[in-house]
């Protein structure tokens, strides 16, 4: 019970934004995982690239802020990996389309 009370009153506990901010950001990760089932032509390359940059910047913030926010760091590291996967799917699809057009014009 004492450990739960310590977590509840800690600087990164559920009474602070250091807890609820990362909890809300897990929505990006869940959305990215669910989007991996969609066809690659539905992926926005620009938005996926922006989400990659966003997650990198937020990972740095989570590491540098005091108290260090490991929950936020884990959230954005997960989002970074999901978004990089989506970006790779989009790039492969774009490459496939360019090869298809090249073959059609020859």
Rosetta blueprint (number, residue, H / E / L):
1 X L
2 X H
3 X H
4 X H
5 X H
6 X H
7 X H
8 X H
9 X L
10 X L
11 X L
12 X L
13 X L
14 X L
15 X L
16 X L
17 X H
18 X H
19 X H
20 X H
21 X H
22 X H
23 X H
24 X H
25 X H
26 X H
27 X H
28 X H
29 X H
30 X H
31 X H
32 X H
33 X H
34 X H
35 X H
36 X L
37 X L
38 X L
39 X L
40 X H
41 X H
42 X H
43 X L
44 X L
45 X H
46 X H
47 X H
48 X H
49 X H
50 X H
51 X H
52 X H
53 X H
54 X H
55 X H
56 X H
57 X H
58 X H
59 X H
60 X H
61 X H
62 X H
63 X H
64 X H
65 X L
66 X L
67 X L
68 X L
69 X L
70 X H
71 X H
72 X H
73 X H
74 X H
75 X H
76 X H
77 X H
78 X H
79 X H
80 X H
81 X H
82 X H
83 X H
84 X H
85 X H
86 X H
87 X H
88 X H
89 X H
90 X H
91 X H
92 X H
93 X H
94 X H
95 X H
96 X H
97 X H
98 X H
99 X H
100 X H
101 X H
102 X H
103 X H
104 X H
105 X H
106 X L
